[in-house]
Amino acid sequence: MFRYIGVAALVVMALLLEACAPKSQSDCGFVQNVYGERVSWKADVPVTMYLHDSVPNEFIPAIVSAAQTWERKSGRRLFNIVTTPRVSGPNQPRTDGKNVIYFMNTWETEKASEQARTTILWTGDQIRETDIRVNAKVDPETSKPFFSFYWNQGTGSGVNIEALILHEMGHVLGLKHNDDGGSVMATYLKNNDDRTELSEQDTTDLKCEY
């Protein structure tokens, strides 16, 4: 009798735990947590993003333009780009409660081909903090940057900084890589690729959360 009650209690407990667990969702191109829920800022927008002292002044309009592109497609304000004052101090992302864009002069040697990186911290299914790192390291052997950045479209050679920031801001919003249909969230950005407009799929995915 004792064993039977024990097993019954375990079954009831398991059912209760299952009932309390969040239900998984279609990913819609978003990162998902361990329960299969989409990870995003939810209603906690606009996302305030700060610029570190390392961000070149000539690229600020490109950053603002990238933010506006996401906003036009969502029909709402998603970003608050703080251009002044700048974030000073070490040129290194840290958990400080701020979302910051850095142009970093240090980068892992084994990841030298990586143009940029975005880190996301979340609790449950809600993003709490993000940082964007742009690879601005100079090759010690040639004294030249690993990547040459330019802006506006068709006026330079190398990596279109607006296209790159547009992609990284997608990660800030919670989107993951998508190599289909000309998405701005494609894993790689080729030199001189002026990919500064969202694809149809990007817009559809965005509206799942925003």
ZAMARRO-566840 format. One record per residue (C-alpha): residue number from 1; residue in three letters; x, y, z. Coordinates in steps of 0.1 Angstrom, whole numbers, plus 5000, padded with zeros to 4 digits. Layout:
residues N
nr NUM; rest ALA; X X; Y Y; Z Z
...
END
This chain:
residues 210
nr 1; rest MET; X 5000; Y 5000; Z 5000
nr 2; rest PHE; X 5028; Y 5024; Z 5009
nr 3; rest ARG; X 5045; Y 5018; Z 4975
nr 4; rest TYR; X 5013; Y 5024; Z 4956
nr 5; rest ILE; X 5007; Y 5057; Z 4974
nr 6; rest GLY; X 5043; Y 5068; Z 4968
nr 7; rest VAL; X 5041; Y 5061; Z 4930
nr 8; rest ALA; X 5007; Y 5078; Z 4928
nr 9; rest ALA; X 5022; Y 5109; Z 4945
nr 10; rest LEU; X 5051; Y 5109; Z 4921
nr 11; rest VAL; X 5027; Y 5107; Z 4891
nr 12; rest VAL; X 5007; Y 5136; Z 4904
nr 13; rest MET; X 5038; Y 5156; Z 4910
nr 14; rest ALA; X 5050; Y 5149; Z 4875
nr 15; rest LEU; X 5017; Y 5160; Z 4861
nr 16; rest LEU; X 5018; Y 5192; Z 4881
nr 17; rest LEU; X 5053; Y 5201; Z 4869
nr 18; rest GLU; X 5043; Y 5194; Z 4833
nr 19; rest ALA; X 5013; Y 5217; Z 4837
nr 20; rest CYS; X 5034; Y 5245; Z 4852
nr 21; rest ALA; X 5061; Y 5243; Z 4825
nr 22; rest PRO; X 5059; Y 5270; Z 4798
nr 23; rest LYS; X 5047; Y 5259; Z 4764
nr 24; rest SER; X 5071; Y 5259; Z 4736
nr 25; rest GLN; X 5066; Y 5283; Z 4707
nr 26; rest SER; X 5075; Y 5284; Z 4670
nr 27; rest ASP; X 5109; Y 5300; Z 4669
nr 28; rest CYS; X 5100; Y 5327; Z 4642
nr 29; rest GLY; X 5138; Y 5331; Z 4637
nr 30; rest PHE; X 5144; Y 5340; Z 4674
nr 31; rest VAL; X 5167; Y 5324; Z 4699
nr 32; rest GLN; X 5148; Y 5301; Z 4723
nr 33; rest ASN; X 5153; Y 5292; Z 4759
nr 34; rest VAL; X 5154; Y 5257; Z 4773
nr 35; rest TYR; X 5115; Y 5256; Z 4773
nr 36; rest GLY; X 5113; Y 5265; Z 4737
nr 37; rest GLU; X 5100; Y 5300; Z 4743
nr 38; rest ARG; X 5112; Y 5329; Z 4721
nr 39; rest VAL; X 5137; Y 5352; Z 4738
nr 40; rest SER; X 5131; Y 5389; Z 4732
nr 41; rest TRP; X 5127; Y 5422; Z 4750
nr 42; rest LYS; X 5089; Y 5417; Z 4750
nr 43; rest ALA; X 5072; Y 5450; Z 4758
nr 44; rest ASP; X 5104; Y 5465; Z 4773
nr 45; rest VAL; X 5113; Y 5486; Z 4743
nr 46; rest PRO; X 5128; Y 5508; Z 4731
nr 47; rest VAL; X 5162; Y 5493; Z 4739
nr 48; rest THR; X 5186; Y 5520; Z 4750
nr 49; rest MET; X 5220; Y 5515; Z 4734
nr 50; rest TYR; X 5251; Y 5535; Z 4743
nr 51; rest LEU; X 5282; Y 5541; Z 4722
nr 52; rest HIS; X 5316; Y 5535; Z 4736
nr 53; rest ASP; X 5344; Y 5561; Z 4730
nr 54; rest SER; X 5359; Y 5537; Z 4705
nr 55; rest VAL; X 5330; Y 5541; Z 4680
nr 56; rest PRO; X 5343; Y 5564; Z 4651
nr 57; rest ASN; X 5322; Y 5595; Z 4648
nr 58; rest GLU; X 5317; Y 5590; Z 4611
nr 59; rest PHE; X 5298; Y 5557; Z 4617
nr 60; rest ILE; X 5272; Y 5571; Z 4641
nr 61; rest PRO; X 5248; Y 5580; Z 4613
nr 62; rest ALA; X 5251; Y 5544; Z 4600
nr 63; rest ILE; X 5242; Y 5531; Z 4635
nr 64; rest VAL; X 5212; Y 5554; Z 4637
nr 65; rest SER; X 5201; Y 5544; Z 4602
nr 66; rest ALA; X 5203; Y 5507; Z 4610
nr 67; rest ALA; X 5181; Y 5512; Z 4641
nr 68; rest GLN; X 5155; Y 5531; Z 4620
nr 69; rest THR; X 5154; Y 5503; Z 4594
nr 70; rest TRP; X 5142; Y 5478; Z 4621
nr 71; rest GLU; X 5117; Y 5504; Z 4634
nr 72; rest ARG; X 5102; Y 5511; Z 4600
nr 73; rest LYS; X 5094; Y 5474; Z 4595
nr 74; rest SER; X 5080; Y 5469; Z 4630
nr 75; rest GLY; X 5059; Y 5501; Z 4630
nr 76; rest ARG; X 5072; Y 5510; Z 4665
nr 77; rest ARG; X 5102; Y 5525; Z 4682
nr 78; rest LEU; X 5126; Y 5497; Z 4691
nr 79; rest PHE; X 5159; Y 5515; Z 4698
nr 80; rest ASN; X 5170; Y 5546; Z 4717
nr 81; rest ILE; X 5205; Y 5553; Z 4704
nr 82; rest VAL; X 5224; Y 5575; Z 4729
nr 83; rest THR; X 5251; Y 5593; Z 4709
nr 84; rest THR; X 5262; Y 5615; Z 4738
nr 85; rest PRO; X 5276; Y 5612; Z 4764
nr 86; rest ARG; X 5297; Y 5583; Z 4753
nr 87; rest VAL; X 5306; Y 5553; Z 4775
nr 88; rest SER; X 5342; Y 5557; Z 4786
nr 89; rest GLY; X 5366; Y 5533; Z 4804
nr 90; rest PRO; X 5379; Y 5499; Z 4793
nr 91; rest ASN; X 5371; Y 5489; Z 4757
nr 92; rest GLN; X 5357; Y 5457; Z 4769
nr 93; rest PRO; X 5320; Y 5445; Z 4773
nr 94; rest ARG; X 5310; Y 5438; Z 4809
nr 95; rest THR; X 5278; Y 5430; Z 4828
nr 96; rest ASP; X 5269; Y 5466; Z 4838
nr 97; rest GLY; X 5232; Y 5469; Z 4830
nr 98; rest LYS; X 5240; Y 5489; Z 4798
nr 99; rest ASN; X 5237; Y 5479; Z 4762
nr 100; rest VAL; X 5268; Y 5492; Z 4745
nr 101; rest ILE; X 5284; Y 5492; Z 4710
nr 102; rest TYR; X 5322; Y 5488; Z 4711
nr 103; rest PHE; X 5348; Y 5490; Z 4683
nr 104; rest MET; X 5373; Y 5467; Z 4698
nr 105; rest ASN; X 5411; Y 5468; Z 4692
nr 106; rest THR; X 5415; Y 5434; Z 4708
nr 107; rest TRP; X 5402; Y 5401; Z 4693
nr 108; rest GLU; X 5408; Y 5364; Z 4696
nr 109; rest THR; X 5435; Y 5354; Z 4671
nr 110; rest GLU; X 5416; Y 5322; Z 4662
nr 111; rest LYS; X 5385; Y 5343; Z 4654
nr 112; rest ALA; X 5402; Y 5370; Z 4634
nr 113; rest SER; X 5377; Y 5364; Z 4605
nr 114; rest GLU; X 5348; Y 5373; Z 4627
nr 115; rest GLN; X 5335; Y 5408; Z 4618
nr 116; rest ALA; X 5314; Y 5414; Z 4649
nr 117; rest ARG; X 5297; Y 5396; Z 4678
nr 118; rest THR; X 5267; Y 5403; Z 4700
nr 119; rest THR; X 5262; Y 5389; Z 4734
nr 120; rest ILE; X 5228; Y 5385; Z 4750
nr 121; rest LEU; X 5219; Y 5380; Z 4786
nr 122; rest TRP; X 5183; Y 5369; Z 4794
nr 123; rest THR; X 5162; Y 5357; Z 4823
nr 124; rest GLY; X 5133; Y 5333; Z 4814
nr 125; rest ASP; X 5122; Y 5345; Z 4780
nr 126; rest GLN; X 5132; Y 5382; Z 4784
nr 127; rest ILE; X 5164; Y 5399; Z 4774
nr 128; rest ARG; X 5181; Y 5419; Z 4801
nr 129; rest GLU; X 5213; Y 5432; Z 4785
nr 130; rest THR; X 5232; Y 5431; Z 4752
nr 131; rest ASP; X 5266; Y 5443; Z 4739
nr 132; rest ILE; X 5278; Y 5446; Z 4703
nr 133; rest ARG; X 5315; Y 5441; Z 4696
nr 134; rest VAL; X 5329; Y 5452; Z 4662
nr 135; rest ASN; X 5363; Y 5438; Z 4652
nr 136; rest ALA; X 5385; Y 5468; Z 4648
nr 137; rest LYS; X 5417; Y 5450; Z 4656
nr 138; rest VAL; X 5449; Y 5460; Z 4637
nr 139; rest ASP; X 5470; Y 5433; Z 4623
nr 140; rest PRO; X 5504; Y 5436; Z 4641
nr 141; rest GLU; X 5523; Y 5423; Z 4610
nr 142; rest THR; X 5508; Y 5447; Z 4585
nr 143; rest SER; X 5497; Y 5475; Z 4608
nr 144; rest LYS; X 5464; Y 5475; Z 4589
nr 145; rest PRO; X 5429; Y 5467; Z 4604
nr 146; rest PHE; X 5416; Y 5432; Z 4598
nr 147; rest PHE; X 5385; Y 5449; Z 4583
nr 148; rest SER; X 5380; Y 5481; Z 4564
nr 149; rest PHE; X 5346; Y 5496; Z 4571
nr 150; rest TYR; X 5327; Y 5521; Z 4550
nr 151; rest TRP; X 5294; Y 5540; Z 4548
nr 152; rest ASN; X 5274; Y 5550; Z 4525
nr 153; rest GLN; X 5262; Y 5524; Z 4500
nr 154; rest GLY; X 5284; Y 5522; Z 4469
nr 155; rest THR; X 5309; Y 5547; Z 4483
nr 156; rest GLY; X 5336; Y 5525; Z 4497
nr 157; rest SER; X 5353; Y 5492; Z 4498
nr 158; rest GLY; X 5353; Y 5466; Z 4525
nr 159; rest VAL; X 5325; Y 5459; Z 4550
nr 160; rest ASN; X 5294; Y 5481; Z 4549
nr 161; rest ILE; X 5292; Y 5492; Z 4585
nr 162; rest GLU; X 5254; Y 5499; Z 4583
nr 163; rest ALA; X 5248; Y 5464; Z 4570
nr 164; rest LEU; X 5269; Y 5449; Z 4597
nr 165; rest ILE; X 5253; Y 5469; Z 4625
nr 166; rest LEU; X 5218; Y 5461; Z 4611
nr 167; rest HIS; X 5226; Y 5424; Z 4614
nr 168; rest GLU; X 5240; Y 5428; Z 4650
nr 169; rest MET; X 5209; Y 5448; Z 4660
nr 170; rest GLY; X 5188; Y 5419; Z 4649
nr 171; rest HIS; X 5207; Y 5398; Z 4674
nr 172; rest VAL; X 5201; Y 5425; Z 4700
nr 173; rest LEU; X 5164; Y 5420; Z 4694
nr 174; rest GLY; X 5167; Y 5383; Z 4699
nr 175; rest LEU; X 5170; Y 5370; Z 4663
nr 176; rest LYS; X 5193; Y 5342; Z 4654
nr 177; rest HIS; X 5212; Y 5335; Z 4621
nr 178; rest ASN; X 5191; Y 5328; Z 4590
nr 179; rest ASP; X 5208; Y 5319; Z 4557
nr 180; rest ASP; X 5176; Y 5318; Z 4537
nr 181; rest GLY; X 5159; Y 5343; Z 4514
nr 182; rest GLY; X 5184; Y 5372; Z 4515
nr 183; rest SER; X 5179; Y 5377; Z 4552
nr 184; rest VAL; X 5200; Y 5404; Z 4569
nr 185; rest MET; X 5205; Y 5377; Z 4596
nr 186; rest ALA; X 5226; Y 5356; Z 4572
nr 187; rest THR; X 5257; Y 5343; Z 4589
nr 188; rest TYR; X 5282; Y 5360; Z 4566
nr 189; rest LEU; X 5284; Y 5395; Z 4552
nr 190; rest LYS; X 5306; Y 5397; Z 4520
nr 191; rest ASN; X 5328; Y 5427; Z 4513
nr 192; rest ASN; X 5309; Y 5455; Z 4494
nr 193; rest ASP; X 5275; Y 5439; Z 4502
nr 194; rest ASP; X 5251; Y 5468; Z 4508
nr 195; rest ARG; X 5226; Y 5446; Z 4526
nr 196; rest THR; X 5207; Y 5473; Z 4544
nr 197; rest GLU; X 5171; Y 5464; Z 4539
nr 198; rest LEU; X 5151; Y 5437; Z 4557
nr 199; rest SER; X 5139; Y 5408; Z 4537
nr 200; rest GLU; X 5102; Y 5397; Z 4537
nr 201; rest GLN; X 5112; Y 5369; Z 4561
nr 202; rest ASP; X 5130; Y 5393; Z 4584
nr 203; rest THR; X 5099; Y 5414; Z 4587
nr 204; rest THR; X 5076; Y 5384; Z 4593
nr 205; rest ASP; X 5099; Y 5371; Z 4620
nr 206; rest LEU; X 5102; Y 5405; Z 4637
nr 207; rest LYS; X 5065; Y 5408; Z 4640
nr 208; rest CYS; X 5063; Y 5376; Z 4660
nr 209; rest GLU; X 5077; Y 5395; Z 4690
nr 210; rest TYR; X 5075; Y 5432; Z 4681
END
